[in-house]
Amino acid sequence: MPHEQFMELALYDEDEGYYSRNMHEIGLRGDFSTSATMSDLLAKRVANHWREACREYGRNLPIIEVGGGNASLALSIRRVLSLWERLRMRYYIVERSSSLRELQMLACGNFLRVYPEMSRALRRAGGHAFIFCNELVDAFPVRRFIYSNDSWQELGWTVAEGGRVIQMPRSCPQLPPSTAFAHWSGEGQIIEVHESYRKWYLSWQPLWRSGVFVTIDYGNEVDDLYYRRPLGTLRGYKAHVMLEAEDLPPLAGKCDITADVNFSDLRELAERNSGDAVQMITQREYLLPCADVQDAAQSHLLRVPGAGDHFHVLIQHRFEFA
Ligand SMILES: C[S@@+](CC[C@H](N)C(=O)[O-])C[C@H]1O[C@@H](n2cnc3c(N)ncnc32)[C@H](O)[C@@H]1O
């Protein structure tokens, strides 16, 4: 089974998938934490960014949050808005997991609407939106490749003698588009490609007419991505313990599985829409303008080296041309 298919089932199978059924909590009591579950700093910055975007685009842009998790960000944003802003804001979450959709609706009531697909939210928004996602891309299933004997082979899983599930390379007649192949062809190097994200992104692009798209995730430009990481970046998390690739099959459906994001691939994808302006900064640079003295002293989201520079932010502007 190719790794991408394994990850798709392990995370999103309707009955057994981690995000569909088994992810009960994000945060200290869960398997992993995200910036959205740790403080209001991200919410303050997103709210400010949304205000700037509404002024710049001259309209009340709805927020579309993609991959809302346990709705921490939506709840924090509701807390940091003024009453007037709460009344005029249209907040939509797009969430793939049906159990998380239920949780988000219960947690937030009529502050927001939840949709299973981007197309529905974008139609509702009339095509103009401030789109935001935190740690979404890293949750898309990846394809994994290993460079061996002068060629790239695709990694998958197979059952060995004794019933153990092990990794197995297979020849791959056509590689998916990625900047990583050209940069990291050293013997034994493993890389990941978020091809499923690429397909998902391209599927809704024609419906997005104008606004801002902000993507926050861990990862880097391709030159840095696999530095000192010959085995790639695939890993799992269970109760905040990091798991190696080989540990994942027995825990499939019971742990998070993730890989770092190749921001050069994201940037290239965004720049294909020639009119879009694209900027990439660190999470620290993104959050700092909103951090008060207490945030600056305490928030580990700003720390460098650490979350402040391991996380990056891609900001994409789309202006509607007549
Ligand atoms: C790692 S969690 C991050 C949750 C939240 N953004 C946060 O920062 O706490 C990834 C989220 O993305 C959702 N997701 C994954 N693929 C998706 C897709 N194609 N459309 C919408 N949501 C998706 C998952 O179900 C989950 O809610």
The ligand as an ORCA input file, in Angstrom:
! r2SCAN-3c Opt
* xyz 0 1
  C      -3.746     19.470     12.897
  S      -5.451     19.851     12.920
  C      -5.370     21.616     13.187
  C      -6.628     22.153     13.836
  C      -6.676     23.671     14.082
  N      -6.480     24.426     12.869
  C      -5.681     24.113     15.131
  O      -4.754     24.852     14.823
  O      -5.839     23.694     16.302
  C      -5.937     19.686     11.205
  C      -7.401     19.974     10.936
  O      -7.612     20.029      9.519
  C      -8.778     19.256      9.187
  N      -8.682     18.887      7.765
  C      -7.818     18.055      7.168
  N      -8.032     17.995      5.836
  C      -9.049     18.847      5.566
  C      -9.725     19.257      4.363
  N      -9.406     18.750      3.180
  N     -10.733     20.163      4.476
  C     -11.059     20.674      5.684
  N     -10.473     20.320      6.857
  C      -9.477     19.422      6.801
  C      -8.695     18.113     10.199
  O      -9.888     17.369     10.288
  C      -8.371     18.920     11.458
  O      -9.499     19.580     11.987
*
